[in-house]
Amino acid sequence: MKKVDYLKDHHIEYVDYKDVDTLKKFLTPHARIQNKKRSGVGAKSQRALSMAIKRARFMGLLPYITR
């Protein structure tokens, strides 16, 4: 069974690094980025998500690691 693309399902065209609540859905409990199979998004959306998460981490909006 294929997972539904969260971004297309919620009509999100642009992944914004300031939208921390959406980005947290694609992180593991240890604050790692989920892989494409687990998150269920397409390749293009996965690349946009990873860039947005990395930008949010650099700006201090998301943690690099959690303990």
Residue, then its C-alpha position, 0 to 999 in steps of 0.5 A: m500500500k502506497k502512502v499518501d503524499y502529505l504535501k499534495d494532500h494538504h495543497i502545499e506548493y512551497v515548503d517554507y522553512k518558517d513553517v516549523d510545525t509542518l517540518k516537524k512531521f518529517l523528523t524522527p524523534h531524534a530530529r533526523i530527517q525521515n527518508k522518502k519511503r517512510s515519509g511517503v513524499g515524492a523525490k522532488s518534495q523530499r529534496a525541498l523538505s530536506m533543504a527547508i529543514k536544513r535552513a530551519r536548523f541553521m536559523g535556529l528554528l529546529p534542533y540538530i539533535t535531541r536527547 
